[in-house]
Amino acid sequence: MNLTITIDDEILKRARIRALTQDTSVNAVLRDFLESYAGSDAETAARNRLAALARTSTASSGPDGRTWTRDDFYVDRLSPVSVHEPE
């Protein structure tokens, strides 16, 4: 399939120079980027499986619900730091 895009002349010139230094072409760089951007079939399938597992999960925080807060995990970081000056 062909794709037509509009790119500023200066950007395309710099991209061609960079692609040449990497022994590739702007076309190959764009194709690789789009493949990565679109995700592979394996990645898409894995994301779909994970989403299906999350939808059907019966996991919970227990009968009493969550008994901790986010701050409980950061109590050391949230407490004032005491600074000891040398005597």
Secondary structure, DSSP 8 states (H G I E B T S, - for coil): --------HHHHHHHHHHHHHTTS-HHHHHHHHHHHHH--HHHHHHHHHHHHHHHH----S-TT-----HHHHTHHHHS--------
